[in-house]
Amino acid sequence: MIDIMERLRAALEHHLRRSVKVMWRKEWAKANHPDGRPVKLQRPFPPFRGIVGTGKMEIAVASAQGYAEVPGTHIVRRDEKDAPNIFNTDSHDVIDDLTTHDSWPRLLQITGEKDTRTLRRRVRRRVFLVATRRKDHHSPHVPQDIASAEPKDETPGSAVS
C-alpha cells in the first residue's frame, strides 16, 4: 500500500500540474531565519541534494513566512552551455500547511481520504514544495535576492544537516 503522504503528494502534483516534493516541517523550520528573511543554506534540502553531486550548484537559499509573501527555496546552478545566461534558478514554493491550502478539499476527493484530526496532524508535520519558475530562471548572474542571502547563525544546535 502506498503511504498517504506519497498519495497526497501525487494528488497535489496532479491537481496543480506541477512537480511536488515533500520534506519534514521540522527541517524546514530549523533551516530558516526566525523572521523568514532569505537564508543561505549549507546544502539543498533533502529532496534536492542530488544537485550537489553534479558540481554545478552555486547556491541554495530559502525564505519563509514573515518575510516572503510565498515561502520558498531556490537552487542556482551554473551551466556554461547556456551562455550568456549561465545561471539557472530552480525554484519551489512551499505550502506550509497543506490542510489550509485551497487544494485540500480536492486532494481528499482524489485520494478518497477522510478529513480526520489524525490525518491533519500527520500532514502538518510536513511541508510541500511545488515547482515554480522565476522570470529570471536563466540569467547572466546569480539573482540579487538570492546572492544577498546570509547563512543562519551557526550556534550549537542550529546547523542544517
Order of alpha helices (4+ residues) and beta strands (2+ residues): alpha-beta-alpha-beta-beta-beta-beta-alpha-alpha-beta-beta-alpha-beta
